[in-house]
Amino acid sequence: APGLLGILIGVAFLRLVPDAPAPQRTKARAQLALPRAIVVRAFAVIVVVSLVGGITFNATTVSLPKLFDERLTMLAGSPLGVGALAATVFVIGAMAQLVMGRLIDRYPLRSAFIPLAALQAPSLLLAAWGYDWALLALAVTMMFAIFGQITINEAMVAKYTTDAWRARAFAVRYFVSFGASAGAVKLIAWLHDRSNDFTLIFQVLAVFGFIVFLGALCFPHRPDEVEPAPKLVPAE
């Protein structure tokens, strides 16, 4: 039913929204075209990060309630408590998108990408053995980093592709991300059966988080992005 509704909305969009011509490129915008090597490098990072990030996002959001059920002893036998805590963690994680959006409007994208990516692998790895309040703190950290990564991914496509290629770049990103994330549930089930708990799952996800961090280190810096100048404090 949701799929059918999505198809009907797509058909309605095609019929009701006019296909406006693309705006003409001005000389100033043409001069901002990035070198081909930077675009290729950025797009390669986008594909890799979308691939592993899609799996990590889906795996953590699907497994977190069950992880809480197994590891938060103060909520033993309380489905309502598990659900409420998981929902709270997801809300805090979703706030990361607002925070990262604010940051990348004011600072170069790479400056926000690297520290955010650096949070993923350690928090996922420590969550493999976390229990009770320590696990809750780790869950907030890792979901903040994973949700914030969504904003970074969208900004990478928006800032590092030309107008003519942007729609196709988004299509590739979503195809890779959603295609990979579809296998996350099977991956969780297979790894859980092998270890009888979530330890192995989060160890594997930590490897994916480390790949995201490597992608952040390899991500190019735009020549036209300038670090903000420090504020001058008047002498007394």
trRosetta pair geometry for C-beta under 8 A, 3 or more apart (Angstrom, degrees):
i j d omega theta_ij theta_ji phi_ij phi_ji
1 4 5.7 -52 -145 34 31 111
1 5 6.4 33 156 -19 64 105
2 5 5.6 -54 -148 37 34 113
2 6 6.4 38 152 -23 66 104
3 6 5.6 -52 -151 33 33 114
3 7 6.6 33 152 -19 65 102
4 7 5.7 -53 -151 34 34 111
4 8 6.4 32 152 -17 66 105
5 8 5.7 -55 -148 37 33 111
5 9 6.4 34 153 -19 66 105
6 9 5.8 -54 -149 35 31 111
6 10 6.5 34 152 -20 63 105
7 10 5.6 -54 -152 34 33 114
7 11 6.5 32 152 -18 66 103
8 11 5.7 -51 -148 36 34 111
8 12 6.3 35 152 -18 65 105
9 12 5.6 -54 -147 38 33 113
9 13 6.3 40 151 -25 65 103
10 13 5.5 -51 -148 31 31 115
10 14 6.7 32 154 -19 63 102
11 14 5.8 -52 -152 33 33 111
11 15 6.5 22 154 -12 65 110
12 15 5.9 -63 -147 42 32 106
12 16 5.7 3 167 0 70 121
13 16 6.5 -70 -129 48 21 94
13 17 5.3 -11 -174 8 66 122
14 17 7.3 -45 -99 44 11 89
22 163 6.6 130 -169 147 126 124
22 164 7.8 58 -170 -91 169 66
23 163 7.9 -94 58 -162 86 159
25 29 5.2 -127 -162 85 80 120
25 30 5.3 93 148 -63 119 91
25 163 7.0 -168 -83 30 104 140
26 29 4.8 92 55 10 79 101
26 30 6.9 -140 95 -8 41 89
27 30 5.5 -55 -147 35 33 115
27 31 6.6 36 155 -24 65 102
28 31 5.9 -55 -156 29 31 111
28 32 7.2 28 149 -19 61 104
29 32 5.7 -56 -158 29 40 112
30 33 6.1 -15 -174 -23 47 111
32 224 6.2 -20 -139 -28 93 164
33 162 6.5 9 -124 -95 91 116
34 38 4.8 -101 166 80 116 124
34 39 5.2 136 93 -55 118 93
34 160 6.6 -26 15 -147 164 65
34 222 6.8 -80 -105 -131 122 88
34 223 7.5 158 -126 18 80 100
35 38 4.8 88 66 6 86 104
35 39 7.2 -160 94 -6 44 87
35 223 7.9 75 -4 -15 105 129
36 39 5.7 -59 -149 38 35 111
36 40 6.1 33 156 -19 70 107
37 40 5.9 -54 -145 37 29 110
37 41 6.3 28 156 -17 64 109
38 41 5.8 -57 -146 40 29 110
38 42 6.1 29 156 -19 65 109
38 160 7.3 -128 136 -147 92 105
38 220 4.6 -155 -145 119 85 165
38 222 7.3 107 172 -106 145 55
38 223 7.8 -105 -69 -18 165 93
39 42 5.8 -57 -145 39 28 110
39 43 6.1 25 157 -19 65 109
39 160 6.0 161 -122 169 64 89
39 161 7.1 102 -147 -99 107 52
39 162 8.0 -13 -118 -22 144 89
40 43 5.9 -56 -144 37 27 108
40 44 6.4 32 155 -22 63 105
41 44 5.8 -53 -150 32 30 112
41 45 6.7 28 153 -15 63 104
41 218 7.1 -137 -178 154 103 92
41 219 7.7 144 136 -140 98 34
41 220 5.0 88 94 -33 129 119
42 45 5.8 -57 -154 37 33 110
42 46 6.3 37 149 -23 66 105
42 156 6.4 -174 180 -174 102 98
42 160 4.0 -110 135 175 158 156
42 219 6.5 58 -117 -151 70 76
42 220 5.5 -78 -62 32 90 106
43 46 5.3 -48 -147 33 36 117
43 47 6.5 38 154 -21 66 101
43 160 7.1 -161 -56 122 69 120
43 161 7.5 84 -83 -80 104 98
43 169 6.8 -104 -119 -132 107 112
44 47 5.9 -52 -151 32 31 110
44 48 6.5 24 155 -12 64 108
45 48 5.9 -59 -146 41 32 107
45 49 5.8 25 160 -13 69 114
45 156 7.3 -119 97 -162 106 147
45 215 4.6 131 -154 -167 91 95
45 216 7.9 123 -166 -68 131 27
45 218 5.7 -178 -89 92 117 103
45 219 4.9 146 169 -90 174 79
46 49 6.1 -60 -139 44 24 106
46 50 5.9 25 160 -21 63 112
46 153 6.8 114 -143 -150 82 77
46 156 5.1 178 -93 122 105 133
46 157 6.3 105 -139 -70 147 79
46 160 7.6 -166 -45 71 131 133
46 169 7.4 14 117 -177 162 104
46 173 6.0 -62 161 -98 112 108
47 50 5.9 -58 -145 37 24 111
47 51 6.4 28 155 -24 61 107
47 172 7.0 -45 -96 144 95 114
47 173 7.5 -120 -92 -100 52 63
47 176 5.7 -162 -149 -101 71 174
48 51 5.7 -55 -152 30 30 114
48 52 6.6 5 163 3 66 105
48 211 6.7 -125 160 159 109 110
48 215 5.4 -171 91 -94 117 127
49 52 6.6 -62 -141 49 29 92
49 53 5.1 26 163 -19 66 125
49 149 7.5 -147 174 -176 113 116
49 153 6.4 -162 115 -100 118 100
49 156 7.8 88 62 17 144 168
49 211 7.9 -177 -97 123 55 89
49 212 5.5 84 -129 -125 88 78
49 215 4.6 177 -65 129 102 166
49 216 8.0 91 -95 -52 133 68
50 53 5.8 -56 -122 47 20 110
50 54 5.9 30 167 -29 60 107
50 153 6.1 112 -85 -146 84 131
50 173 5.0 -151 -100 -154 156 74
50 176 4.6 78 110 95 122 117
50 177 4.2 -85 -178 -65 95 92
50 180 7.6 139 131 22 71 135
51 54 6.3 -58 -155 26 17 108
51 55 7.2 8 152 -9 54 105
51 176 5.3 -64 -73 167 75 110
51 177 7.2 -111 -74 -87 29 49
51 180 4.9 134 -154 -58 59 160
52 55 5.8 -55 -155 37 38 110
52 56 6.2 36 151 -19 70 109
52 180 7.5 -78 -66 155 21 156
52 208 4.1 -178 -175 -158 110 95
52 209 8.0 -158 144 -54 122 28
52 211 4.9 108 -7 82 175 132
52 212 6.1 -141 93 -54 122 86
53 56 5.6 -55 -142 39 34 111
53 57 6.0 35 160 -22 68 106
53 146 7.6 161 -157 -149 84 77
53 149 5.5 -147 -143 136 131 138
53 153 6.6 -169 95 -68 162 138
53 177 6.7 -33 83 -124 93 101
53 208 7.6 169 -68 161 35 111
53 212 6.0 92 -73 -95 94 123
54 57 6.0 -52 -143 34 27 109
54 58 6.4 16 163 -8 62 110
54 176 7.0 -177 -11 123 146 67
54 177 3.6 167 -76 -162 126 63
54 178 6.5 -123 -148 -55 138 23
54 179 7.6 50 123 55 162 52
54 180 4.3 110 80 74 126 107
54 181 3.8 -106 163 -47 94 97
54 184 7.7 -138 133 -47 71 121
55 58 6.3 -66 -148 43 26 102
55 59 5.8 22 160 -19 66 117
55 180 5.1 -75 -49 146 89 106
55 181 5.8 -155 -79 -96 37 54
55 183 6.9 -28 -110 74 101 90
55 184 5.0 164 -150 -87 62 98
55 187 6.9 24 -161 27 113 161
55 205 7.8 -154 120 -114 96 81
55 208 6.1 -124 80 -129 115 158
56 59 5.9 -60 -139 40 24 109
56 60 6.1 16 166 -14 64 111
56 120 7.3 19 177 -167 158 128
56 124 7.6 -64 -147 -97 116 149
56 146 6.0 -142 127 -125 109 118
56 205 5.4 117 -122 -153 86 96
56 208 4.8 -172 -64 112 112 136
56 209 6.4 116 -120 -65 151 76
56 212 7.6 -54 5 -36 158 135
57 60 6.4 -64 -147 38 22 102
57 61 6.3 11 163 -10 62 114
57 146 5.4 159 -99 173 73 114
57 147 7.9 112 -127 -80 105 49
57 149 7.6 -138 -70 71 111 120
57 150 7.3 81 -105 -66 147 103
57 181 6.4 -34 68 -112 96 127
58 61 6.1 -61 -142 42 27 104
58 62 6.0 21 163 -15 65 114
58 181 3.8 128 -22 -165 140 100
58 182 7.7 -90 -159 -54 176 21
58 184 3.7 157 98 28 114 160
58 185 7.3 -75 147 -40 114 73
59 62 6.2 -62 -144 41 23 105
59 63 5.9 0 168 -2 64 120
59 184 4.2 -133 -62 -166 76 114
59 185 7.9 -165 -101 -65 63 37
59 187 6.4 -52 -98 82 122 119
59 188 5.6 166 -141 -65 88 107
59 201 7.0 -170 175 -179 122 107
59 205 5.9 -155 97 -92 140 123
60 63 6.2 -66 -132 47 24 97
60 64 5.9 43 167 -49 65 103
60 124 7.8 -91 -87 -111 124 103
60 142 6.6 -145 -141 130 149 118
60 143 6.7 -174 141 -90 134 80
60 146 5.9 -156 52 -48 153 177
60 205 6.7 116 -62 -155 95 155
61 64 6.2 -33 -136 5 23 117
61 90 7.1 72 -129 -107 94 115
62 184 6.4 146 16 119 139 116
62 185 5.9 -118 179 -93 170 82
62 188 6.3 -134 96 -20 124 164
63 66 5.7 -71 -161 51 55 107
63 67 5.5 61 144 -31 85 108
63 188 5.3 -162 -71 -136 118 138
63 198 6.5 134 170 -124 129 124
63 201 6.4 -174 -142 147 169 154
64 67 5.4 -55 -141 36 31 116
64 68 6.4 33 159 -19 66 103
64 86 5.3 135 118 -134 109 106
64 89 6.7 -143 175 85 145 143
64 90 7.8 155 79 -60 158 95
64 139 6.4 108 -142 -147 113 122
64 143 7.5 31 -94 -73 152 126
65 68 5.8 -54 -151 36 31 111
65 69 6.4 36 150 -24 64 106
65 82 5.7 88 -161 151 81 108
65 83 6.5 19 -130 -93 121 57
65 86 4.5 -20 -86 -74 79 163
66 69 5.3 -49 -148 33 36 118
66 70 6.4 27 156 -13 66 106
66 198 7.7 150 107 -67 97 126
67 70 6.1 -63 -150 41 29 104
67 71 5.8 -12 168 12 68 120
67 127 7.7 15 -179 169 149 110
67 135 7.5 -157 147 179 107 132
67 139 7.7 163 101 -95 132 124
67 198 5.1 23 -108 -47 97 171
68 71 6.5 -75 -125 53 23 87
68 72 4.8 -3 -168 1 70 124
68 75 6.7 -5 158 66 96 146
68 82 4.8 149 107 -144 119 89
68 85 5.8 168 -153 88 152 126
68 86 5.8 -134 4 -63 151 97
68 135 7.7 167 -103 124 62 128
68 139 7.6 22 -74 -81 99 164
69 72 7.4 -14 -71 39 11 93
69 75 7.5 -92 -112 104 43 112
69 79 7.8 8 -106 -104 114 61
69 82 5.0 20 -75 -120 78 153
70 197 6.8 168 159 -143 152 90
70 198 6.9 151 66 -7 146 115
71 130 6.7 65 170 103 148 69
71 131 5.0 -135 -174 -120 94 64
71 132 7.1 -122 150 -33 80 43
71 135 5.2 111 127 -64 133 175
71 198 7.6 -70 -39 36 125 130
72 75 4.5 21 113 27 114 111
72 76 7.8 -160 102 -50 65 59
72 82 7.1 162 55 -102 131 82
72 85 7.1 87 -73 79 177 168
72 131 7.6 167 -84 -171 37 60
72 132 6.0 113 -129 -107 56 42
72 135 6.6 -130 -72 74 80 131
72 136 7.0 70 -101 -59 117 101
73 76 5.6 -2 -162 -42 50 109
73 131 7.1 24 -13 178 102 108
73 132 5.9 -33 26 -80 91 99
74 132 6.4 83 -7 -132 103 94
75 78 4.7 -106 -172 56 74 113
75 81 4.1 -156 -139 110 110 130
75 82 5.5 139 144 -63 140 73
75 85 6.9 -95 -72 -3 160 143
78 81 3.7 29 121 18 124 117
78 82 6.3 151 96 -17 72 82
79 82 5.6 -55 -146 38 34 112
79 83 6.1 32 158 -17 68 108
80 83 5.9 -58 -147 40 28 110
80 84 6.1 27 157 -19 65 109
81 84 5.8 -55 -142 37 29 110
81 85 6.2 25 160 -15 65 108
82 85 6.1 -61 -148 39 26 106
82 86 6.2 24 157 -17 64 110
83 86 5.8 -56 -144 39 29 110
83 87 6.2 29 157 -19 65 108
84 87 5.8 -55 -148 37 28 111
84 88 6.4 32 153 -22 63 105
85 88 5.6 -52 -148 33 33 113
85 89 6.5 33 154 -18 65 103
85 136 7.0 -76 -173 -122 125 112
86 89 5.8 -53 -150 35 32 111
86 90 6.4 31 152 -18 65 106
87 90 5.7 -56 -149 37 32 111
87 91 6.4 34 153 -21 66 104
88 91 5.7 -53 -149 33 32 111
88 92 6.5 29 154 -15 65 104
89 92 5.8 -55 -149 38 32 109
89 93 6.2 33 151 -20 65 108
89 136 7.6 -134 -80 -157 120 71
89 139 5.1 -35 -138 132 147 113
89 140 5.6 -122 -132 -85 87 64
89 143 5.4 103 159 27 96 159
90 93 5.4 -54 -145 39 32 115
90 94 6.2 37 154 -24 65 104
90 143 6.5 -103 -99 -178 43 147
90 147 8.0 128 -158 -68 57 139
91 94 5.7 -51 -147 33 30 112
91 95 6.9 40 150 -27 60 98
92 95 5.7 -47 -160 21 35 117
92 96 7.9 51 142 -31 57 89
92 140 5.4 -21 101 -143 147 95
92 143 6.9 87 83 92 90 118
92 144 6.4 -51 132 -75 91 95
93 96 5.8 -35 -173 4 45 116
93 140 7.3 -152 -60 -151 81 49
93 143 3.3 -74 -85 140 135 101
93 144 5.2 -126 -116 -71 62 41
93 146 6.7 -11 -161 63 127 89
93 147 3.9 130 158 -10 90 139
93 148 7.9 -118 -171 -24 68 74
94 97 6.0 -32 -175 11 54 111
94 147 5.4 -118 -87 -165 35 153
95 98 5.6 -48 -166 33 55 112
95 99 6.4 53 140 -19 76 104
95 144 7.7 -30 68 -121 85 89
95 147 7.9 69 43 105 42 144
96 99 5.3 -55 -146 40 40 113
96 100 5.8 34 158 -16 73 107
96 143 7.9 -178 -6 126 136 64
96 144 4.5 143 -68 -162 132 65
96 145 7.3 -136 -145 -60 163 17
96 147 4.5 123 52 88 120 102
96 148 3.5 -87 153 -61 121 93
96 151 7.4 -152 124 6 79 126
97 100 6.0 -53 -138 41 28 105
97 101 6.1 35 156 -24 61 108
97 147 5.8 -84 -41 151 90 97
97 148 6.3 -161 -71 -105 45 48
97 150 6.1 -29 -98 72 110 109
97 151 4.7 153 -141 -50 71 119
98 101 5.7 -54 -146 34 28 115
98 102 6.6 29 154 -19 62 105
99 102 5.9 -58 -157 34 30 111
99 103 6.5 25 150 -18 65 108
99 148 6.8 -43 71 -109 102 116
100 103 5.5 -53 -144 37 37 112
100 104 6.1 25 162 -12 71 107
100 112 6.1 126 -148 167 82 134
100 116 6.7 35 -104 -87 122 154
100 148 4.4 134 -40 -157 138 94
100 151 4.1 143 93 78 125 142
100 152 6.2 -77 176 -49 141 80
101 104 6.4 -59 -140 40 26 99
101 105 6.6 29 157 -22 60 108
101 151 5.3 -110 -59 -153 76 140
102 105 6.0 -61 -157 31 28 112
102 106 6.8 1 157 0 63 114
103 106 6.2 -81 -156 46 31 97
103 107 5.6 -32 174 33 75 113
103 112 4.5 130 124 -106 125 134
104 107 6.7 -71 -110 63 31 73
104 109 5.4 37 -140 -106 108 69
104 112 5.1 -99 -73 30 81 156
104 151 7.1 -178 9 142 137 109
104 152 7.2 164 -64 -104 145 63
104 155 5.1 -31 151 -133 160 167
106 228 6.6 -2 163 -56 84 140
107 111 4.7 -93 152 78 118 133
107 112 5.8 129 84 -42 117 99
107 227 7.4 14 -148 -134 81 60
107 228 6.3 -72 -99 -12 74 111
108 111 4.6 93 68 -2 86 108
108 112 7.6 -173 93 -1 49 83
108 221 6.4 13 176 -145 145 91
108 222 7.0 -165 -143 38 104 94
108 225 4.0 102 -112 154 100 131
108 226 7.5 179 -59 57 108 14
108 227 6.4 -51 -9 -82 118 61
109 112 6.2 -67 -160 41 36 101
109 113 5.8 37 150 -28 73 114
109 152 7.1 125 -170 -146 96 80
109 155 5.6 -176 -122 128 122 123
109 156 6.7 142 170 -85 148 65
109 159 6.0 -173 -41 54 148 161
109 219 7.6 -100 111 145 104 137
109 222 7.4 68 23 -4 109 113
109 225 7.0 -92 8 -116 79 163
110 113 5.3 -54 -136 36 34 117
110 114 6.3 35 169 -25 68 103
110 216 7.3 136 -150 -173 71 76
110 219 5.4 -177 -108 99 97 112
110 220 7.5 -112 -70 106 135 25
110 221 5.2 -71 9 -93 152 78
110 225 7.8 133 15 98 98 154
111 114 6.9 -46 -143 25 21 105
111 115 7.9 5 164 2 51 104
111 227 7.2 117 -64 -110 149 90
112 115 7.0 -69 -158 43 32 97
112 116 6.2 23 158 -13 68 120
112 152 6.8 -161 109 -99 104 106
113 116 6.1 -73 -152 42 24 108
113 117 6.0 19 161 -17 67 115
113 152 5.2 121 -105 -150 85 134
113 156 7.9 73 -94 -71 137 109
113 216 4.6 -176 137 -135 99 102
113 219 5.9 -23 105 49 158 159
114 117 5.9 -60 -143 39 25 108
114 118 6.3 32 157 -28 62 107
114 213 7.7 69 -150 -150 59 71
114 216 4.6 152 -97 152 55 124
114 217 6.7 83 -117 -75 104 58
114 219 8.0 -146 -62 42 83 118
115 118 5.4 -51 -147 29 34 118
115 119 7.2 41 155 -27 61 96
116 119 6.1 -51 -167 18 36 112
116 120 7.8 42 144 -33 62 96
116 145 5.7 157 -178 -139 74 78
116 148 5.1 -123 -152 111 134 131
116 149 6.5 171 138 -75 123 70
116 152 6.5 -174 77 -47 149 144
116 216 7.7 179 64 -105 78 149
117 120 5.9 -41 -163 7 45 116
117 145 7.4 126 -103 -170 20 112
117 149 7.2 89 -87 -101 72 108
117 152 8.0 -121 -53 100 94 174
117 209 7.7 164 -172 -176 68 73
117 212 4.9 -152 -145 129 105 95
117 213 4.4 158 141 -97 107 58
117 215 7.1 -147 -137 66 154 86
117 216 3.9 -166 27 -27 157 147
118 121 7.7 -58 -162 31 36 96
118 122 7.6 14 158 4 65 113
118 213 5.7 89 -88 -122 49 117
118 216 7.6 -102 -41 70 72 155
119 122 6.8 -80 -161 48 35 100
119 123 5.7 15 164 -10 76 124
119 141 6.0 -137 -179 170 116 96
119 142 7.3 -172 139 -101 95 45
119 144 7.3 -48 130 86 154 97
119 145 3.9 -158 90 -85 117 138
120 123 6.4 -78 -150 42 20 101
120 124 6.0 11 165 -14 65 116
120 142 6.6 83 -136 -140 53 77
120 145 4.7 -162 -73 132 73 140
120 146 6.6 104 -115 -69 105 73
120 149 7.4 33 -71 -54 133 136
120 206 7.9 164 135 -133 76 52
120 209 3.3 -159 128 -152 105 113
120 210 7.8 -149 93 -48 101 37
120 212 5.6 17 52 65 158 135
120 213 6.7 -158 49 -48 107 97
121 124 6.0 -62 -142 41 25 108
121 125 6.0 23 163 -19 65 112
121 206 5.0 82 -155 -169 67 76
121 207 7.7 72 -126 -77 102 14
121 209 3.7 178 -71 105 60 110
121 210 4.2 70 -98 -64 142 72
121 212 7.7 -174 -44 50 92 96
121 213 5.9 -57 -11 -14 124 134
122 125 5.8 -60 -144 38 28 109
122 126 6.2 21 162 -13 66 110
122 206 7.8 89 -64 -142 12 110
123 126 6.0 -55 -141 41 29 106
123 127 6.2 36 155 -26 62 108
123 138 5.2 163 -162 -163 82 80
123 141 4.3 -151 -117 105 143 113
123 142 3.8 -171 121 -69 124 88
123 145 6.5 153 35 14 143 139
123 209 7.8 -150 53 -156 79 167
124 127 5.6 -54 -148 32 29 116
124 128 7.3 47 149 -36 58 91
124 142 5.4 116 -66 -126 67 135
124 202 5.3 -165 175 -170 75 87
124 205 4.7 -127 -171 108 136 100
124 206 4.1 -177 99 -82 108 72
124 208 7.9 -75 129 59 173 87
124 209 4.9 165 16 -14 141 148
125 128 5.8 -37 -169 4 38 117
125 202 6.9 158 -106 140 23 95
125 203 6.6 58 -125 -114 71 55
125 206 3.8 77 -66 -119 81 153
125 209 7.8 -125 -29 54 86 135
126 129 6.8 -74 -169 47 44 87
126 130 5.9 59 140 -52 76 110
126 134 8.0 -106 154 158 111 106
126 138 5.3 -144 98 -120 107 139
127 130 4.9 -47 -131 15 42 126
127 135 6.3 90 -137 -140 74 77
127 138 4.5 179 -78 133 86 134
127 139 6.6 105 -117 -71 127 64
127 142 6.1 -41 -33 -20 144 151
127 202 4.9 -131 91 -158 94 152
128 198 7.0 -149 -135 119 55 79
128 199 4.8 73 180 -148 92 57
128 200 7.7 103 -146 -35 117 14
128 201 7.6 175 -114 66 88 63
128 202 3.8 -163 -79 83 79 116
128 203 5.1 61 -106 -52 154 74
128 206 7.0 -59 -34 -26 123 130
129 199 6.6 45 -74 -119 65 99
130 134 4.9 -143 -150 111 97 96
130 135 3.5 143 130 -88 110 75
130 138 4.9 -135 -71 25 167 148
130 139 7.9 -159 97 -37 150 82
131 134 6.3 38 60 53 49 106
131 135 5.4 17 -107 -27 4 120
132 135 6.1 114 48 19 27 102
132 136 7.2 -50 144 -8 38 101
133 136 5.3 -49 -147 33 39 116
133 137 6.5 39 155 -18 68 101
134 137 5.9 -54 -152 36 32 109
134 138 6.4 30 151 -16 65 108
135 138 5.6 -57 -146 41 33 112
135 139 6.1 39 153 -26 67 105
136 139 5.6 -50 -146 31 30 114
136 140 6.7 32 154 -18 62 101
137 140 5.9 -51 -153 32 33 111
137 141 6.6 30 151 -16 64 107
138 141 5.6 -57 -150 38 34 112
138 142 6.1 24 158 -14 70 108
139 142 6.1 -57 -139 41 28 102
139 143 6.0 19 164 -11 65 112
140 143 6.3 -62 -142 43 23 103
140 144 6.2 30 157 -24 62 109
141 144 5.8 -57 -150 33 27 113
141 145 6.5 20 156 -14 63 107
142 145 5.8 -55 -150 39 34 109
142 146 6.1 29 155 -17 68 110
143 146 5.5 -53 -135 42 35 109
143 147 5.9 32 164 -14 69 107
144 147 6.4 -56 -140 41 22 103
144 148 6.1 21 159 -18 59 115
145 148 5.8 -60 -144 40 25 111
145 149 6.5 38 154 -33 61 102
145 209 7.9 49 120 -140 137 118
146 149 5.7 -45 -155 19 31 118
146 150 7.9 43 147 -26 55 89
147 150 5.9 -38 -170 10 44 114
148 151 5.8 -49 -166 32 50 110
148 152 6.7 49 142 -18 72 104
149 152 5.3 -53 -150 38 42 116
149 153 6.2 47 152 -25 71 101
149 212 6.8 -34 -128 -163 142 144
150 153 5.8 -53 -151 32 30 112
150 154 6.7 26 154 -15 63 104
151 154 6.0 -56 -150 36 32 108
151 155 6.3 29 154 -17 66 110
152 155 5.8 -61 -148 40 30 110
152 156 6.3 38 153 -29 66 102
153 156 5.7 -49 -151 25 30 114
153 157 7.0 25 155 -12 61 101
153 173 6.7 148 168 -171 109 134
153 177 7.6 79 175 -81 157 144
154 157 6.1 -58 -158 36 35 106
154 158 6.2 29 150 -17 68 112
155 158 5.4 -58 -141 41 35 112
155 159 5.7 16 167 -8 72 115
156 159 6.5 -66 -137 44 20 97
156 160 5.8 -23 178 18 61 123
156 219 7.4 -89 -120 -141 121 129
157 160 6.9 -78 -126 51 16 86
157 161 5.7 -13 -174 4 60 126
157 166 6.7 108 156 -152 91 77
157 169 4.9 167 -150 124 101 117
157 170 5.5 106 163 -78 154 71
157 173 5.7 -77 -72 -29 138 154
158 161 7.4 -63 -120 39 8 93
158 166 7.0 46 -117 -145 45 122
159 222 6.8 -89 156 -56 115 146
160 220 7.9 121 -122 61 133 107
160 222 7.4 -137 -90 -78 85 109
161 165 4.9 -120 -175 93 106 99
161 166 4.6 143 104 -93 119 64
161 169 4.3 -121 -90 -5 163 161
162 165 5.1 67 56 24 84 98
162 166 6.8 -128 90 -39 36 84
163 166 5.9 -35 -139 -4 27 118
165 168 5.4 -65 -163 49 61 110
165 169 5.5 65 140 -31 87 105
166 169 5.6 -56 -145 35 31 112
166 170 6.4 30 157 -17 66 103
167 170 5.9 -53 -150 36 31 110
167 171 6.4 36 149 -23 63 105
168 171 5.4 -50 -148 33 36 117
168 172 6.5 36 153 -19 66 101
169 172 5.8 -51 -149 35 33 110
169 173 6.4 34 152 -20 64 106
170 173 5.5 -54 -146 37 33 114
170 174 6.2 27 159 -13 68 106
171 174 6.2 -58 -146 40 27 104
171 175 6.1 29 155 -22 63 110
172 175 5.7 -56 -145 36 29 113
172 176 6.2 24 159 -15 65 108
173 176 6.1 -60 -148 39 26 106
173 177 6.0 18 159 -13 65 115
174 177 5.7 -57 -135 44 30 108
174 178 5.6 15 172 -5 69 114
175 178 6.7 -58 -132 46 18 96
175 179 5.7 19 164 -20 58 120
176 179 5.9 -60 -139 39 19 111
176 180 6.2 13 164 -14 60 112
177 180 6.3 -64 -150 38 22 104
177 181 6.1 15 158 -16 63 113
178 181 5.6 -54 -137 40 32 110
178 182 6.6 48 158 -37 62 96
179 182 6.1 -47 -161 13 28 115
180 183 6.4 -64 -172 32 42 104
180 184 7.7 63 137 -47 67 89
181 184 5.2 -19 -164 -17 55 121
182 185 7.9 -48 174 17 40 97
183 186 5.3 -56 -163 45 65 113
183 187 5.7 70 139 -28 83 104
184 187 5.4 -57 -148 37 33 115
184 188 6.3 36 154 -23 67 102
185 188 5.7 -49 -149 32 32 112
185 189 6.5 30 154 -17 64 105
186 189 5.8 -56 -149 37 32 111
186 190 6.2 29 155 -18 67 109
187 190 5.9 -57 -145 38 29 109
187 191 6.2 19 161 -10 66 111
187 201 7.9 119 132 -131 87 89
187 204 7.6 -143 168 113 117 150
188 191 6.2 -64 -144 43 25 103
188 192 5.9 24 160 -20 64 114
188 201 5.8 38 -131 -127 68 132
189 192 5.9 -58 -142 38 25 111
189 193 6.4 26 158 -20 61 107
190 193 6.0 -57 -153 33 27 110
190 194 6.7 23 152 -18 62 108
191 194 5.7 -56 -151 34 35 112
191 195 6.5 -3 164 11 69 109
191 200 4.8 -154 -178 106 101 110
191 201 4.6 133 108 -81 135 73
191 204 6.2 -107 -112 6 153 144
192 195 6.7 -76 -141 53 27 84
192 196 7.2 68 171 -107 61 12
192 197 7.2 -126 -145 96 74 6
192 198 6.7 -11 -105 -87 92 55
192 200 7.7 -170 -80 60 32 106
192 201 6.2 9 -65 -51 75 124
193 196 7.5 24 -158 -71 23 52
194 200 6.0 -58 86 64 108 168
195 198 7.8 -150 91 -11 126 4
195 199 5.4 -131 159 57 146 94
195 200 3.8 170 -27 -5 148 121
195 201 7.5 -137 44 -19 135 74
197 200 7.8 118 75 10 67 82
198 201 4.8 -58 -159 41 65 122
198 202 5.8 51 149 -16 91 105
199 202 6.6 -72 -156 40 24 97
199 203 6.4 24 153 -21 64 110
200 203 5.5 -55 -147 35 34 115
200 204 6.4 33 156 -18 67 103
201 204 6.1 -62 -159 36 28 107
201 205 6.4 22 150 -14 65 110
202 205 5.2 -48 -138 41 41 114
202 206 6.2 53 154 -29 65 98
203 206 5.6 -48 -152 27 30 116
203 207 7.2 36 147 -20 59 97
204 207 5.7 -48 -161 27 38 114
204 208 6.9 37 144 -15 65 101
205 208 5.3 -49 -153 35 42 115
205 209 6.4 47 146 -22 67 101
206 209 5.3 -48 -148 35 37 116
206 210 6.5 41 150 -22 65 99
207 210 5.6 -50 -151 32 33 113
207 211 6.8 38 148 -21 63 100
208 211 5.5 -49 -153 30 36 114
208 212 6.8 41 147 -20 64 99
209 212 5.5 -47 -154 30 38 115
209 213 6.7 40 147 -19 65 101
210 213 5.4 -49 -152 34 38 115
210 214 6.6 41 149 -19 66 100
211 214 5.6 -49 -149 35 35 113
211 215 6.5 42 148 -22 63 103
212 215 5.5 -53 -153 34 33 116
212 216 6.6 38 148 -23 65 100
213 216 5.5 -48 -152 30 36 114
213 217 6.7 35 150 -17 64 101
214 217 5.6 -52 -152 35 36 111
214 218 6.3 26 153 -11 67 109
215 218 5.8 -63 -145 44 32 105
215 219 6.3 51 152 -47 66 95
216 219 5.6 -36 -149 3 32 120
221 225 6.4 -124 -180 63 78 119
222 225 4.1 86 69 -7 102 108
